[in-house]
Each structure stands twice: as structure tokens, then as C-alpha cells.
Amino acid sequence: MPHARRARCAGRTSKRENEEARTTVELLRNAVRPYAWGSRTAIADLLGRPVPTPHPEAELWMGAHPGDPSRVMRSDGDEVSLLSLLDSEPAHHLGDECVRRWGGRLPFLMKVLAADEPLSLQAHPSAEQAAEGFSREERAGIARNAPNRNYPDPTAKPELICALTEFHALAGFRDAQRTVRLLDALDVPSLRAHRELLAAQPDADGLRALFTTWITLPEHYLRDVLPELLDACIEHVRERGEFALECRTVLELGEAYPHDAGVLASLLLNRLVLQPGEAIFLPAGNLHAYLHGTGIEILANSDNILRCGLTPKYVDVPELLKVLDFACGDMRVLKGESLDANLTAYRTPADEFALSRLDWTTAESGTVHLDSPGPQILLCTKGSISLSSGHRSNGSAPRELVLHRGQSVWLAASDPAVEVRPAELDADGQAQVFRAAAGSF
């Protein structure tokens, strides 16, 4: 099969005769994380449960994160933690090259993220920053679960979010000259000197200077300036000004976090509206906040977060400033690269993960052959699909499985190739699957 149709994780485990007689193409039971900003409908509806739910449901985790690993549902009715499977047979499940590269750890985590309220404004470190920060905090004796711990692990955390519904986000620093125009349009008296600071140096250095000024403002100053800013935003929205969407966001954030410097910081970021199927990649140092919507998130299997604001949690400004990338400009929106009639791939430079999407609009619109020397997770998001593993050299029959909307499956590295085709289209005449895999080496 063409190289483009393969998951990008080099190396295949050797297949012993007893390994050929089994397959781990099994359904997953996944944990739902009930954060306060989550939705009472999106994840429950995907999983076929009653809505609204009693409490917000924010994230559905698929993977082997130690905090909430997926459970593999065996055909005999038994369940086992995916984390335990990887620990017991890393080469079988991950493949030799993934074991060599990631030390027996699944390098990615796949999520359904459903936000009804804004998440915190945050950024993630590079691999080098994470390793250095983790070592430093270990030497200092800071507990890994301490609220003031910035680096609970030594790994980077790039991520990608692909919209399932219209998805709203702040991501990356806007072109500095356009931000000057925004400040001109609002003309907040308390911010005029700050506007002049950026206008005199409309580049990454100017943004760093302005951001540092704003994020370190004392609370008594914020209590004065933020009401002025909110009044100006209300007037700009009434006048249907050029920056009405940005101003509505400031008003929403200001209501939720009335004395938070993150409200000011949001003025510096690109305001994005993703349509279903569109995605953004967030590399190390990218300041971002998800605002509203449901999407498929894939990220490196790490917990390293440097928060900026819009949260009651710990904010370490000096450490944050070490991590942030102040390069400015439009945030690139990924439409996905069409590899054939059914398969779309989202290309990123991340080594830890690769995300692709499979779509069908007729029951006869094609079978996709998925072969990979590394691990994969498939999640059905529309209709239902049929998976069948190929015949193996020992002559055993192929394994067949139907994956309904909201169901996911684990494909081990040493499993045979899988053929995927639509089993049933939804009411809109669609079937859809997202595929998570390890990235390129």
C-alpha cells in the first residue's frame, strides 16, 4: 500500500507463531472527565446516553494516561487496563520502534473535548524546556501533584484540535499592527500608553513587553482598567465595529473573571472560529484558550501546562515567560490533506501523534485499508463502521467488529492490517471515523 496510507511510526515487531493466533482489535471503555467548563450534552449524546447529564462532562479520554487509562473490553467479557497491557507486552502492542523511542509508553492521548465555558489561557513547554523544568523541580523536592508544580513529567505537550462542531478558540499572538488597530478602535484611556508601547515596536519584542506589563499589573490597577475596557467593548459591539467578535470574547471573559489579567491578554491573540473538519496545531510556546465547542483533540501524553490566566489555579509568570513564543501573525487553520476519496490527514511536525479522518457518504463508497507498524485508536463519530482484520499466515479467520457512534477500538502494532468500511450511515447519510496513531520519526 502507498506510504501515505500508513500510520507514521517506523518498525514492526517480529511475529512469533503464538502471536499470529491472536488479535487485540477490541473495543475500549473510556473515562469521562467532569471538569466544570464541560458540556452536559455533547459527550453524553456521542455515547448514546440521556441528556442533559447531572454534571458537566468535559473530556472523553482514549489512551493509556496513568490518570485514567482506557480499558480494553475482551471478547470473553473481561476488561483490562490498556496501561497494564502496555506494561506487560510493550513490543506486541506498541511495536519495536515505539518502544525504543518512547520507552514503552503510548506517546499520544486522544480526547473528545466538549467546552461550554472557556478553558484557562495556557501554553506548553518544548521537550528541552520540559526536561530541564522537570529535573529542576525534582531537585527542589516539589511533589509532582503539588499545585505549584509546573512540570509533573519531562515531556513536551504539542496538541491538535479538530472541530466536530463550530469551535471557538484563542490561539497565537495576532499580528502586532492589527492589535494596535484594535486598541485604537477601543481607545481605552487607561491603555493609551500601552498602545503607544506596541505601536513603537509592533513585533515579537513589542508584544513581549506589552504582555509582560499586562500580566504583572497589580489587582488594584486591573479593578480600574478592566471596567473601562468592558465599556469600550460594549460600545464597539453596538457599533458593529471591525473587532466585534474579539470584543464579545473580552466581555464573556470579563464577566467570568472580573479581575483577571488574562482578560487583557486575550486582546493580543487570534480569535478563531473553526468549522467541522477544520483544525489547529498548537506547538510549544503557543498561548491559547479553547472557548466553546466540541472537537477531537490529540496531544502528546503529558501533563505539563503553564497557565497565564482565566483560572483560579497556580500561575507562574516568570516560568511562563520562559516558555511563550511571541512570534505573531495569523494562526494557520488546517483543512486536512485528502489522501483519497475517504481519507483525510492532518499533517503536523509532532513526533508523538498523527490524526486522520475517514468519511463515507454512501454504503458503497469504498473500503480503507489501515496497516501500521505502530499502535492505533479508532473512534466512530458518525453512523457505524465495520472493521475486519486480514487473514493471517496461520490460516485463522479474520476478526470482524462493528463500531457504532461513540465507540472506539484499540489496534495493537502486531495486529494484522484492518479493512474499514461503512456498516450504516446516519440520518444525514454519513459515516465517520477518526484515527489516532504515533507520529513520524
Phi, psi and omega in degrees: 000153182300149181302324183295338182271001182260148171293147191264071178219105191288151173094134177237143177293151173292145184252106173282159185301320182288338176284328181292339183275003181222162176216151179246034173285087188229151176295153177249145167252122192245151182278142173255128182262123188265059179287154187296333182278000187283179183262149175265004183229321195297307183289319178299318179296318178300322183272359179076027179259162180298146176232151357284158177277158181298330183225158179299142174239117191259319186218139171251117186263132176234110182156203184236043174291133182302333182287333181196070182290147172297157176246131180275125183265106183286155182296338179274006179093352180279160176232147177216143179296134176299325178299320178294321178298317180295322179294324185278325183220067185299318183294319179298316187274325186257334187090151186300318185289323176295322177297316179297317185283321189245009174066036179080011182252135173296119190283349184235160173229130178255140181222152155261120181251126183232106186249122170261344178225159182296143171276173179293153173282124192207167174215165181234150184279162170286173179299317181293316179297319180296316181296317180292315181294319178298314180298319181296316182287331174296315180296327180283351177077022178281124180301143184293338177258012180290145181297337179262017178273123178270328188233081179287349177213166187263026187239157178286168181220061170294156180209160176224138176239129179242126187288133167265325173240177171306128189233128184251137183206158164252132182201125175076148181285128177297155173311129189297324180293325176291325176294324175300318178296322177297315179295326175296316182295325180278322177049056178279120184307318183291345183252004184296319179294325178291323175299317180296323179301314181285323180297328179286338180214075186278066180212191183299321180293320177295320177296319177300316181296316181291315179300316180298320177298312184292317186287346179251010179296138177293154185299325182295328177289319179298324179297335178272315189281324185295319175301322176298317179297316181296320177299318179294322179293320177302315181295320181295321178294318179300323181276000181054050182287173183302329186250035183298320181295316178299321181291322176299322178295316177301318180296318178296314181291322180295327177289320182283327184227076192296339182232035187254129179296341177297335176297316175296315183300330180298336178296342186265355191252154173294132177259116189245145170234109180267136173270158181309132182094345176272153186216160170229143176256132184245098180282180177303139176086354181281120178279128186205162172208128173279135187255312185194141175127176181239136181207167171267121178250135171232136188209162173296148186282074185218158178245015185282115180225130170251112183271149181251325182172191184058040182198148171277357184281174186297132176237119179252093186298312180302319180291321177301317181294333176291331189267326190295141173257116184265008173303139189235159180146182180295143176277127182288129176260125182270125176270345185092145180260122181283117180266333169197192186298335185246345192242126177236131182245144177254104185279130175219165176277004184291131174283333190283333188210161170216136180240136173221166185226137177245132183228142173225144177240354171220155181293340182253021189271017168122147174257135179253131182263115181252112176234137181206139173279003179236178182286154178219151169233130176248137178232124177274127182244347177213139178063216174213155183228157177250131176247136174223129177274144185292163174297140179259166187295342179273003175086003181290152183289153178292150176270131179242144183209135174259129182251115180269168181307130180090349180268151180226161185220146176260130176242112180287158182301324184270003174293154173295165175301149183244136172259132184239132179211160180290137175260321179204133177275154178279185183298338177267007178075038183225150166228142186211142178222138170257140183238121176255138179212171174288151183278185182283152177259000000 
